[in-house]
C-alpha cells in the first residue's frame, strides 16, 4: 500500500483475534506462577533466616 502524501509504503495493520492472543500468552502462565512463588519464598527466607527487613 502506498501513502498518497509522500509515496511511502505503509504496511497494512493486521490484528489478531483476542482468543488467538490469549492462546499465545497462556504459555507464560507457568513461568509467571513460578516467578511469583519464588519471589514470595525468597522474601520469607530473607526475612526469617537472614533477618533483613
N, C-alpha and C positions, 0 to 999 in steps of 0.2 A: 504494500500500500504506500502511496506517495502523498506527502503533505502538500497541499495546494500552495501554501505560502512560500516555502523555501525549496521545494523539490527534494526534501529529505525523506528517506524511507523510514516509516514509523511502523513498528511491529503491532500486530493485531492483539488486543487484550483478550486473553483467554482465562477464564476462571474455572476451577474445579468445583464440582458439587460439594456441598458440606459433608455428605456421607463419605465421599472419597477422601477428603481432607482428614476427617475423623479416623478413618481406617488407617491411613498412613501414620497419624500421630499416636494411635493406640499402642504401637510397638514400644514407645518410650515410657509407657506407664510403669513397667517393671524397673527401669533404671531410676525413675523418679521416686518410686517407693523405696528402693534400696538406698538411695542417697538420703532420703528423709530419715529412714531408720538409722542409718549410720551416723548422721549428724546428731540425732537425738541421743543415741547411746554414747557418742563421743562427748557431748555436753555433760551427761551424767558422770562419765568417767573423769573428766576434768574437774568437776565439782566435788565429787565424793572421794576420789583416790588422790588426786594431786592437790586438792584444796584450793583451787582457783575460784575466784568469784564468777 
